[in-house]
């Protein structure tokens, strides 16, 4: 197995990103560490009230099932944070 960071990124790329794109959104990784991840939602998710639903019903369960102690932070909007990587 790789580092926790690599495993978190793989899960984001292989599972979450396709789900977000299928719904018309864009997913960015702002930062990832062993115990925290900061993601940014853009595209159709910019300022969308459904972000809370996507976070609680899709993004957090996928990440927390594999990494129960992970702190997940999500921002959204048309302005992508500096240094964020599209996935």
C-alpha positions as MATLAB code, in Angstrom:
seq = 'XXXXXXXXXXXXXXXXXXXXXXXXXXXXXXXXXXXXXXXXXXXXXXXXXXXXXXXXXXXXXXXXXXXXXXXXXXXXXXXXXXXXXXX';
ca = [
       0.000    0.000    0.000;
       1.086    3.557   -0.618;
       1.086    6.498    1.706;
      -2.239    7.646    3.172;
      -2.044   10.766    0.994;
      -1.629    8.664   -2.164;
      -4.526    6.423   -1.165;
      -6.764    9.432   -0.476;
      -5.880   10.957   -3.864;
      -6.549    7.659   -5.641;
      -9.981    7.407   -4.021;
     -10.770   10.990   -5.033;
      -9.623   10.428   -8.639;
     -11.190    7.003   -9.145;
     -14.492    7.386   -7.289;
     -15.414   10.953   -6.373;
     -14.249   12.877   -9.424;
     -16.279   10.775  -11.905;
     -19.385   11.155   -9.722;
     -18.994   14.941   -9.515;
     -18.323   15.228  -13.281;
     -21.382   13.075  -14.051;
     -23.465   15.706  -12.263;
     -21.900   18.604  -14.177;
     -19.400   19.660  -11.550;
     -15.661   19.978  -11.284;
     -13.616   18.680   -8.362;
     -10.294   20.135   -7.219;
      -7.868   18.973   -4.562;
      -6.573   22.014   -2.697;
      -4.536   20.076   -0.135;
      -4.217   16.561    1.180;
      -2.432   15.273    4.250;
      -2.539   12.068    6.269;
      -5.489   13.249    8.366;
      -7.109   16.026    6.326;
      -8.239   16.884    2.845;
      -9.453   20.181    1.418;
     -11.539   19.929   -1.748;
     -13.150   22.578   -3.925;
     -16.315   22.121   -5.987;
     -16.850   24.223   -9.085;
     -18.879   24.106  -12.298;
     -22.489   23.232  -11.631;
     -21.647   23.047   -7.923;
     -20.626   26.735   -7.701;
     -22.737   28.101   -4.877;
     -25.295   25.327   -5.308;
     -27.451   24.514   -2.264;
     -27.048   20.843   -3.240;
     -23.397   21.017   -2.145;
     -24.442   20.089    1.380;
     -26.278   17.037    0.097;
     -23.344   16.011   -2.118;
     -20.977   16.447    0.795;
     -23.013   14.540    3.379;
     -24.401   11.785    1.163;
     -21.549   11.180   -1.302;
     -18.166   12.784   -0.626;
     -17.843   12.287    3.138;
     -19.187    8.699    3.205;
     -16.793    7.606    0.441;
     -13.773    9.130    2.180;
     -14.727    8.347    5.781;
     -15.525    4.695    5.064;
     -11.878    4.159    4.148;
     -10.358    6.876    6.381;
     -12.619    7.291    9.460;
     -10.430    9.918   11.152;
     -10.055   12.106    8.059;
     -11.038   15.760    8.396;
     -12.879   16.702    5.200;
     -13.265   20.359    4.235;
     -15.071   21.461    1.088;
     -15.339   24.892   -0.462;
     -17.290   25.818   -3.572;
     -17.610   28.623   -6.046;
     -16.429   29.817   -9.446;
     -13.048   30.986   -8.125;
     -10.708   28.025   -7.743;
      -8.212   28.367   -4.871;
      -4.614   28.996   -5.841;
      -2.627   25.796   -6.173;
      -5.697   23.561   -6.462;
      -5.379   20.585   -8.808;
      -8.289   19.507  -11.011;
      -9.080   15.806  -10.668;
];
